[in-house]
Amino acid sequence: MTITAAADGSALGNPGPAGWAWYIDDDRWAAGGWAHGTNNMGELMAVLDLFRATAHLPEEELHILCDSQYVINSVTKWMPGWKKKGWKKSDGKPVLNLELLKDIDAAITGRKYRFEWVKGHAGHELNEAADDRARAAATAYQAGKEPDAGPGLDGVQGAAEATANHEVPAPDGHDSMIFEDLDVQVPRSAVAAESAPAEPVATDSVPADPAAQLAADVQMVFELETELLSPAVRGDLTEVMAFLHPEFQEISRDGSLTDRSTIIAAFNAAEPLPVGGALQVLAATPWGLDKVQLAYRLLAGDQAVLCSSFWQRVEGRWLLRYRQETPTA
């Protein structure tokens, strides 16, 4: 038997009041959160609690529906490398959300599981139910109230009581951020393309409002761009390559042309990638079904760099196809 559940997180302010939830059906779900946390913490805690709540069913496979590529990549791709390095990045710094990741690593030992990425805010029934409960938990903490913890699974509440044990680090500007204040530019042709019944969507859910889905796609791309620019990711070749399209190219701030091969050569020569920094988004434009362009100002130390990046969704994953940097005077 396979247990299929959606896991999701929410943060109001990111960091700010935060919630998490997993959902199987109306009789089997759980939620919790923090008065101060991040969206990625919520996503990870939802997965952790699901594993703990099903620990008494070790022979059952877990099919986890998740709209966070950060969580899926962390658990299925990056965690083994982090463990070999003593849970540190190549730059010697601890990985983000270290304690949660260690707890997940312990919880998945001996378990059968698989992750499936689903579009967030796209009408997927289980994902929407988990999102509603995670957001309700965050809203409860915002109001100074205890959230509805849900019935759990067979009376097991998983990690709900342990949530408060995970302290929230001071924000470093590299966790995912809420995309509330940006005026997303949606070309009329893009909405038309989303509305047209072109290709069947691999889900049995009700299609979302096209404009809302485009805004959700832009939010996802912004989070990935921010994560890619963080020192934690840029110090690890495996992690960097997981973000890049096979045909990735970049015009770097020094005018040189960069692609995957030159990045590999730089790592082999122990030459660090240029540091990232804080993002000031100038424009975000979805183009058609699976393409998003970001324009932003990158504040790297005392230097400001104008950047344009082009992301493409390939087989359900957003990958960076092209990027250009232009230093300002």
N, C-alpha and C positions, 0 to 999 in steps of 0.2 A: 504494500500500500504506500502511496505517496501523499504526503501532506503538502498542499499548495497554499502558500500564504504570501501576502504582500507586506513589505516592511518600508516604513517611511519616517522622515523627520521633518521638523518645522522649527523655524526660529523667527522671532519678531524683533528685528533689528540686527541680528547676526553679527556679533553676539548680542543676546538679549534673552527674554523669556523664551524657553525652548521646550519642544515636546517631541515624543517619539511614539510610534505605535506599530503593532503588527496585527494583521487581520486575516482570519480564515473564513469566518461567517459571523452572523450576528450573535451566535452563542459562544464563539471562541475567538477572543481578541484581548489585547492588553495594551495599556498606554501608560505613560509617565513623562517625566521631564525635569527641568531645572528652572529656578528663578533666573538663571543667567547661563546661557550656553550657546552653542553654534548649531547650524543646520547639519553639518557633517557629524557632529557628536550625536545628534538625534538619529541620523541614518544608521550610524554604527550601533548605537544602543538598541535600536529596534531589532537589528539582526542578532545581537547578543542575547537579548531577552527571548527571542524566538527559539534559539538553540537551547537555552536553559529551560524554557517552558516545555520543550519536547525531549528533554534529557532522559525521561523515563520511558521513552519509546525509541531506543537506540537502533532498532532494526528498520525503522521507517525512514524512507528517503524524504528529505526536505527539498521542496521546489520553491525557491525564494524569488518572488517578483520584486524588482528593485529599480527605481528610476535614477539612481545615483551611480554614475560610472566611477566616481571616486571610490565608493564602497566596494563595488565589484572588482575593480582593479586591485585595490588594497588587499582583499582577501584571497583572490585567485591568482594574482600575478606578482605583486610586490612583496608580500609578507615573507615568503621564504628567503628572499635576498636580505631583507631587513634583519631577520633572525640571525643569519650567518654573520652579519656585521655587528651583532650585539644590540640589535634594535636601534641602530644608528644609520644615518645617511652617510654618503661618501664624504661629506664635509665634517663628519664627526658629531653632528648635532642629532639629538633624539628625533625620531619620527613624530609627526603630528598625531595627537590623540593616542599616545603611547599606551596608556593603561587599558583603554577600551580595546585596542588591537591585541594586546597580550591576553586579555580575557576572552576575546573571540578565538584566538589561536588555541587556547586551552579548551574552549567549548566545542570546537569542531573536531577535535581529536577522536578518531574512530567513528565519526559520523558519515553518513551518506547524504550528500547534498549537491545541489546545482543551482546556480543563479541564472536568472533570465532578466535582461534589461527590458523595461517597458517605458513608454513615453509618459512623463508626468503630466498631470492636468489634461489628459487626452480622453477622458471618459472611460478608462479601464476600470471595471467595477471594483475589483479588489484594491487596486492602487488608490482609487478615489476614497474608498472606505478607510484605508489606513491613513491617508493624507488628512481626511476630515478629523479623525481622532487625534492625530499628532498635533494638528493646528488647535484643536479644542484644548489639549493639554497645555500648550504654550499660552493660549489665551487665558486659561485658568490661572496659571502662574503670574501672568501679567496683572490679573485682578487680585492677586494675593490669596487665591483659593487653592485647595487641593483638587487635582483633576480626577475624573472618573478613571479608575485603574482598569476597568473591564473585568469580565469573568475569568480571564486566563484560559488555560487548556486543562480540562480534567481537574480543576481546582489548583493547578500549579501556576503561580504568579511569576515564575522566571526571575528576572533580575530587578523587578519593580522596586523592591525594598532596598536594593543595593545602588539604585541610581544616584542617590545623593553622595555616595562614596567617591564618585568621580569628580574631582575638582576641575573647574574650568580655568585653563590658563589665561593669562592676560592676552587680549587680542593682538596678533602680530601683523594683521593686515593681509595674511596670505590664506586664510580660510575662505570658504565660499561666502559670497555676500548677497544680500537681498537687492534686487534690481528694481527698486520702487520708484526712484526719482528720474529715471531716464525716459525721455520721450522716444519710444521705439518707432522708427520709420518703417511703415509697412506699405510697399508699393502696391497699387491697385492690381497689377498683374500677379503679384505674389498671392494675394487673397483669392483671386480668381483661380489660380493654379491649385491652391489648397482646397477650394470648394468643388473643383471638378472631380468626378469619379474616375480618375485616371487609373491608378493601380490599386488593387485590393490591399487594405491594411491588415497585417498579420495579427489581428486581435478580434475578439467577438464583442468588443465594446461599442458604445455609441460614439460617433465622431464628435470631437469637440468643436466649439466655435472656432472658425479659422483664425480670427485675429488673436484670440486667447492662446491658441496653440502656437502661433508664431511668436508671441511674447514669451511663452514658456521655453521655446527653442532658443531664443536670444538669451534668456536667463541661464540656460544650461551652458551655452557657449561662453558667456561671460565668466561663469564659475571655472570652466576648464582653462580659459586664458589666464585667469588669476592664479590657478593652481600651477600651471606650467611655468609661470614667471617666479614662483616661490623658490627660495634657495634650497628648500628641502627636495624639490623635484629636480632642479637644474644641476644638482650635484650628483645625480645618479643617471648614467647613460640608459639603463633599461627603462627607467620611468620616463625619461625624455622621449625615447623612441615610441613609447606607447601612445603618445599624443599626436604623432606626426603621420601624415598621409604618405604613402609610398612615393609620391611624386612631389613631396614638399620642397619648396624653395623659399629663400629669404634674402632680401637685400638688407644687409646689416647696416648698423649706424656708421660703420667706417667705409661703406660703399662696396664691400665685397659680397659676392654671391655665395650663399650657404645652402647646402642641401644635407640629406641624411649622411652621405659619405664624409663630408667635411666635418660634421659634428662627431662622427665616430673617430675620425683622425684626431680631432682636438682632444677628445677624451683619452685616446691612446697616448697622446703626447703630454698628458696631464695639464692641458691648457683649459682653465675653467671657462664656462660660457659667461658672457657679460651678465652682470647682476641685473635682477629685475627691480621692482620698486612699486610705488603706489600708482594705481590707475585712476585717471580722470577721463571717463568715457565721454566722447564728443558726439558719437552717433552709433546706432546699431541698426542694421538694415538686413532683414531676411530677403533672400532672392529665391523665389520658387519654393519647392517642397523641402529641399535638404541642403540649403546653403545660407550662411549668415556671414555678413561682413561687419567687423567692429572697427571703429576709428577712435583712438584715445591718445591721451597724453600720458607718457610714462615718466614719473619723477624718480630718477635713479641718482641718488646722492644729490649733488648740486647741479645736475644736468637734467634738462627736460628733453625728451625724445618724442616726436610725433610718430605714432604707429598706426598701421592699417593691417588687419589680419583677416583672412578668408578661411572659414571653416566649412567642411563638407561632411554630411552624414553618410557613412558607408556601412551598409549591413547593420544599421542600428547604432553605430558608434560615431560620435563627432570627432573628426580628425582635422588637424591644421594643415591646410593645403598651401597657403601662401602668406607671407608676412613681409612687411617693409618698414624700416625704421629711418626717420629723418631727424637728425639733431637740430635743435633750435639754436638761435644765436644766444 
